[in-house]
Amino acid sequence: MLQLESILPKIPSTNTLLITNTHKPDARNKSVKLLLEYAQVTEFPLIPQWQTQALIQQARTLVDEVGVTLTTDAYKVLIDYTGNHTRLIFTELEKLKTYALGKTVNGVMVKELVSESAANSLQLANTIRLGNIPQALEFGDRLINCNEPALKITATLTTTFRTWLTVKQMIITGCQDDNTITQLADVKNPKRLYYIRQEVANCCGNKLKNSLKMLLELELMLKSGVDEKLALQTQIIKLCS
């Protein structure tokens, strides 16, 4: 602490200190208080994977910085492939700019050039919820091709469907208290409840219950040594149907 007190006044005001943290720094901490005396703080919170529109808006900002033009479908593919990895998005946009040579980048070009590193089980869960078998199978294959363990995929799907079912049941019973719903559904980020309500608005409670049964079947199949890609494909079709 004493060393920090002696160093901070000597640092030029033009310098930038980058701090990476999984949690917001505690303003009550003495070191944090001292930093705030000498520094202007700008936060860059990580956008959750489920906030697709926010991720696309962030990509639009980065596109302006890089100086490349993307079509609407290109943005969607870019986010599907890179997720919320800001640095990766910036790198891939630089690559697309070099390749495009001033032309507008479309979705096909993004698929051909961008490294697929962010296929995630939440995308798969949403596609299953919508009953889109071809797209769900595509997401499943992409996850397996990205070396995502099938049991981990199943665990994420199970958690997601259990959350949807809990929120749906609370809505059906007439519960309007968001705090109660988030606690029972184990929703870590209360802001996400708004999106979950939209996701389950047209869902059938019984279908969500049956989905959990099918996911349990999938877990048993995988633990029994069945080919994980075949097992995943089989249950995805059943879940979507």
WODAWO-V132046 format. One record per residue. N is the residue number from 0. RES is the residue in one letter. OMEGA is omega in radians with two decimals (none if undefined). Layout:
n->N res->RES omega->OMEGA
n->N res->RES omega->OMEGA
This chain:
n->0 res->M omega->3.13
n->1 res->L omega->3.12
n->2 res->Q omega->3.12
n->3 res->L omega->3.13
n->4 res->E omega->-3.12
n->5 res->S omega->-3.08
n->6 res->I omega->-3.02
n->7 res->L omega->-3.13
n->8 res->P omega->-3.07
n->9 res->K omega->-3.11
n->10 res->I omega->3.12
n->11 res->P omega->-3.11
n->12 res->S omega->-3.14
n->13 res->T omega->-3.13
n->14 res->N omega->3.11
n->15 res->T omega->3.08
n->16 res->L omega->-3.12
n->17 res->L omega->3.12
n->18 res->I omega->3.10
n->19 res->T omega->-3.08
n->20 res->N omega->3.11
n->21 res->T omega->3.12
n->22 res->H omega->3.12
n->23 res->K omega->-3.14
n->24 res->P omega->-3.12
n->25 res->D omega->-3.10
n->26 res->A omega->3.13
n->27 res->R omega->-3.14
n->28 res->N omega->-3.08
n->29 res->K omega->-3.14
n->30 res->S omega->3.13
n->31 res->V omega->3.11
n->32 res->K omega->-3.13
n->33 res->L omega->3.11
n->34 res->L omega->-3.12
n->35 res->L omega->3.09
n->36 res->E omega->-3.04
n->37 res->Y omega->-3.00
n->38 res->A omega->3.00
n->39 res->Q omega->-3.00
n->40 res->V omega->3.01
n->41 res->T omega->-3.10
n->42 res->E omega->3.08
n->43 res->F omega->-3.09
n->44 res->P omega->3.12
n->45 res->L omega->3.14
n->46 res->I omega->3.12
n->47 res->P omega->-3.11
n->48 res->Q omega->-3.04
n->49 res->W omega->3.11
n->50 res->Q omega->-3.03
n->51 res->T omega->-3.10
n->52 res->Q omega->3.11
n->53 res->A omega->3.11
n->54 res->L omega->3.12
n->55 res->I omega->3.11
n->56 res->Q omega->3.08
n->57 res->Q omega->3.11
n->58 res->A omega->3.11
n->59 res->R omega->3.10
n->60 res->T omega->3.14
n->61 res->L omega->3.10
n->62 res->V omega->3.10
n->63 res->D omega->3.14
n->64 res->E omega->-3.10
n->65 res->V omega->-3.13
n->66 res->G omega->3.11
n->67 res->V omega->-3.11
n->68 res->T omega->-3.14
n->69 res->L omega->3.02
n->70 res->T omega->-3.12
n->71 res->T omega->-3.13
n->72 res->D omega->3.13
n->73 res->A omega->3.11
n->74 res->Y omega->-3.12
n->75 res->K omega->-3.14
n->76 res->V omega->-3.13
n->77 res->L omega->-3.14
n->78 res->I omega->3.09
n->79 res->D omega->-3.04
n->80 res->Y omega->-3.05
n->81 res->T omega->3.12
n->82 res->G omega->-3.09
n->83 res->N omega->3.10
n->84 res->H omega->-3.04
n->85 res->T omega->-3.12
n->86 res->R omega->3.13
n->87 res->L omega->3.12
n->88 res->I omega->-3.13
n->89 res->F omega->3.14
n->90 res->T omega->-3.11
n->91 res->E omega->3.10
n->92 res->L omega->3.06
n->93 res->E omega->3.12
n->94 res->K omega->-3.14
n->95 res->L omega->3.13
n->96 res->K omega->3.13
n->97 res->T omega->-3.10
n->98 res->Y omega->-3.02
n->99 res->A omega->3.13
n->100 res->L omega->3.08
n->101 res->G omega->3.14
n->102 res->K omega->3.10
n->103 res->T omega->-3.12
n->104 res->V omega->3.11
n->105 res->N omega->-3.08
n->106 res->G omega->-3.14
n->107 res->V omega->3.13
n->108 res->M omega->3.12
n->109 res->V omega->3.14
n->110 res->K omega->-3.10
n->111 res->E omega->-2.97
n->112 res->L omega->-3.04
n->113 res->V omega->3.12
n->114 res->S omega->-3.11
n->115 res->E omega->-3.07
n->116 res->S omega->-3.04
n->117 res->A omega->3.02
n->118 res->A omega->-3.07
n->119 res->N omega->-3.03
n->120 res->S omega->3.08
n->121 res->L omega->3.07
n->122 res->Q omega->3.13
n->123 res->L omega->-3.13
n->124 res->A omega->-3.14
n->125 res->N omega->3.13
n->126 res->T omega->3.07
n->127 res->I omega->3.14
n->128 res->R omega->-3.13
n->129 res->L omega->3.09
n->130 res->G omega->-3.12
n->131 res->N omega->-3.05
n->132 res->I omega->-3.12
n->133 res->P omega->-3.11
n->134 res->Q omega->3.12
n->135 res->A omega->3.10
n->136 res->L omega->3.11
n->137 res->E omega->3.12
n->138 res->F omega->3.12
n->139 res->G omega->3.11
n->140 res->D omega->-3.13
n->141 res->R omega->3.12
n->142 res->L omega->3.12
n->143 res->I omega->3.14
n->144 res->N omega->3.07
n->145 res->C omega->3.11
n->146 res->N omega->3.05
n->147 res->E omega->-3.13
n->148 res->P omega->-3.09
n->149 res->A omega->3.12
n->150 res->L omega->3.10
n->151 res->K omega->3.08
n->152 res->I omega->-3.13
n->153 res->T omega->3.14
n->154 res->A omega->3.13
n->155 res->T omega->3.11
n->156 res->L omega->-3.13
n->157 res->T omega->3.12
n->158 res->T omega->-3.11
n->159 res->T omega->-3.13
n->160 res->F omega->3.10
n->161 res->R omega->3.10
n->162 res->T omega->3.11
n->163 res->W omega->-3.11
n->164 res->L omega->-3.13
n->165 res->T omega->-3.14
n->166 res->V omega->3.14
n->167 res->K omega->-3.13
n->168 res->Q omega->3.11
n->169 res->M omega->3.11
n->170 res->I omega->-3.13
n->171 res->I omega->-3.13
n->172 res->T omega->3.07
n->173 res->G omega->3.13
n->174 res->C omega->-3.12
n->175 res->Q omega->-3.08
n->176 res->D omega->-3.09
n->177 res->D omega->-3.13
n->178 res->N omega->3.13
n->179 res->T omega->-3.12
n->180 res->I omega->-3.11
n->181 res->T omega->3.13
n->182 res->Q omega->-3.12
n->183 res->L omega->-3.12
n->184 res->A omega->-3.13
n->185 res->D omega->3.09
n->186 res->V omega->-3.04
n->187 res->K omega->-3.13
n->188 res->N omega->-3.10
n->189 res->P omega->-3.13
n->190 res->K omega->-3.10
n->191 res->R omega->-3.10
n->192 res->L omega->3.12
n->193 res->Y omega->-3.12
n->194 res->Y omega->3.14
n->195 res->I omega->3.10
n->196 res->R omega->3.12
n->197 res->Q omega->-3.11
n->198 res->E omega->-3.07
n->199 res->V omega->-3.06
n->200 res->A omega->-3.09
n->201 res->N omega->3.14
n->202 res->C omega->3.06
n->203 res->C omega->-3.13
n->204 res->G omega->-3.14
n->205 res->N omega->3.12
n->206 res->K omega->3.10
n->207 res->L omega->3.09
n->208 res->K omega->-3.14
n->209 res->N omega->3.12
n->210 res->S omega->3.11
n->211 res->L omega->3.08
n->212 res->K omega->-3.13
n->213 res->M omega->3.12
n->214 res->L omega->3.04
n->215 res->L omega->3.06
n->216 res->E omega->3.14
n->217 res->L omega->3.13
n->218 res->E omega->3.13
n->219 res->L omega->3.11
n->220 res->M omega->-3.11
n->221 res->L omega->-3.13
n->222 res->K omega->3.10
n->223 res->S omega->3.06
n->224 res->G omega->3.10
n->225 res->V omega->3.09
n->226 res->D omega->-2.98
n->227 res->E omega->3.14
n->228 res->K omega->3.13
n->229 res->L omega->-3.14
n->230 res->A omega->-3.13
n->231 res->L omega->3.14
n->232 res->Q omega->-3.12
n->233 res->T omega->-3.10
n->234 res->Q omega->3.08
n->235 res->I omega->3.13
n->236 res->I omega->3.13
n->237 res->K omega->-3.13
n->238 res->L omega->-3.12
n->239 res->C omega->-3.01
n->240 res->S omega->none
